[in-house]
């Protein structure tokens, strides 16, 4: 190191020390004075303190951020720095910044004083360190200012009882409080003492602060009960501030209580009502004194505002007098000027004040409405069309009516003198009349009359004018003209819908649809029938109208329907046809039909009727009905039913009906003792039951099969019970064995019953017994027939050998043949008797009866023959003795007759 270098370094060190010593030289301190209100504990006062320094070198300096004194209530806080020399222009708010050597800077501190502080000077030192060094004393002197009560002024408040409905009366007023001190005042409390009875006093508001040498208002409310008398009352108000270091202030407050009369009008309104424009209307009303403390003796009256369309005046209001709580009757007259609009509401506010000290004013409203006299504003009616909408063949006159409105725009009732109608043209075809004309029309309303029009059926088409005139008593007359239109149009008439309902497959059904021009005035041209919707099969248009349909003409449209097996059962099919023509509204015909199998209803309805009958019928028919209804429901829905099940189910249902009817007939016959008839019904029931079982067992769908089989089971049970009764009867007949035929028939019936129930052993046994009984029957019948044939032959021989056949009676007159004849007669009668007994033993009752009738006839003729023989013998004897024994012969004949009568032989033979 050279000496030159050493010298340079030494010089630099000396220079830096000199600069540093120059920068560290303290400046003169800065100070300020602030005033602080003692009463405002939250008050903050601020000021600024500034000082300058010169930087001796380049670099960064740091200033003291904050200095606090008095427990933080006095604060010196760095605010800003500014460069103030000629080359200046910079500045900032940060307490750390970069300085330039030789530059002068001004530093500013904010000083703030808050809260409770003592009156004195507070100091602190601000330091500048870093590239420059400087210190400055900061001083703030605090002057504390105190308030002082002056003499409060309560004025002369008056408490006026102006609300008669209240139990008490309140009034609010201000007490002016002066602050004669140098500091602000904060009143913390106002209290009251020596308050008179019937009074209460409350503080409504206290000023937040009363500035030095200023005034503030303490608002108080004084309330007096209703029973406090009028007069002057006083009480003491004590004021206290928040420092409690100054003397409290007592103030005597005097209050005057006044109870003047109070005026009022019922409902606060006088309604004059309707006032006819250009005239006036007067109404009386009551002015009342409602306080009850003093009477009214005159009123000051002031009408507030003005109405350009009317005026109002009073009679007696200004001089109204009442007793306390009494009233007086006055009147108001309202005038409506000619310029007033209809229903203009006229209204005035009227302020009245009783002529008494402190009496309150009262305002009420006078109202009225402007009305107008009756006025025929207009006659209302619409143009009218007379529709020729009925067939010409049935109507000779076409009528229409229209309401006529008679408008009264006035408010008063309008008297109507007359209302007439007259055709301007077409009077030879059309008649017009106004009826139901009101005698009066209320104000602001419309009266209603009826315009009646009648047109002949030969009225030409076109438009005709009709005049309607309305005349009133004093509201004017008006005439209006309206148009009457006659239009004759063709009208297409068709049946909108044709319903076939459910049609059995393969059944051919035909429907005729009438297409007509209904009215008979105009023809329909270019009539067309077009199918617009529906399947292209099953429904056929057999014939259809086209071209022109004359007025009133009816043309047929014929459609035929026949479903085949391709149609879905119970699917509703729809065909739509559009019928159109010139000048008519297009019509649509809808044809609907559904395909169905053999009608379920013909079976299910009779089956359902058994639900209310005997148990065995319900148990038999119910399941079959349920099966068919379930099948029908499936067919109507989306479920499939095999075609075989459909036919078998229907067959099972029909067999069930046959079974129930047959078994019911069998039981009825049994109860009547007709077992042969019951046997025939059981035969039908057996066949029906077997068919039920056959069809039920062959159903493919398990649910349907199970349901049907339960009905078959019930049928078996009912059938067995009926067979048991039948079997018991025929067993008794077979055991009795009264006749061969009865025995044979009984065993044959028992054989059939065994067959019905599947009892093969019993069937074979009864078949054998039936054959035996049948053989015995045949033997008896053959023997009886032989006896009858022998008797017939003997009778024929006797007849052929008779002396004379007279009227069918064989007579024998030869006494020599008497023994032979009598022997033959007895043999003939015996053979007939044997034949009858044989037939009866066989049970051939018809043959027995026939033979018995034959025997009786023959026996009667042979009896005559016997008597004839006896007569012949007598005759021969008579001839021999002729005269001598005449008397004896008669005696003999008498004896013979007596003998026959005594023995009864004659009667017995005659009866056979």
PyMOL commands that set and color helices and strands:
alter all, ss='L'
color gray80, all
select helices_A, chain A and resi 3-23+266-268+601-612+615-636+643-671+675-697+702-736+740-757+760-800+815-842+845-881+886-903+905-911
alter helices_A, ss='H'
color red, helices_A
select strands_A, chain A and resi 30-37+44-54+59-63+66-69+74-83+91-92+96-99+104-114+121-130+134-145+157-160+168-179+187-193+199-205+214-225+231-241+249-258+263-264+269-276+280-289+299-304+310-315+327-336+345-354+361-371+376-380+384-387+397-408+414-423+430-435+440-441+445-456+462-472+477-487+492-493+497-504+508-517+524-533+539-543+547-549+554-562+572-582+587-596+804-806+809-811
alter strands_A, ss='S'
color yellow, strands_A
deselect
rebuild
show_as cartoon
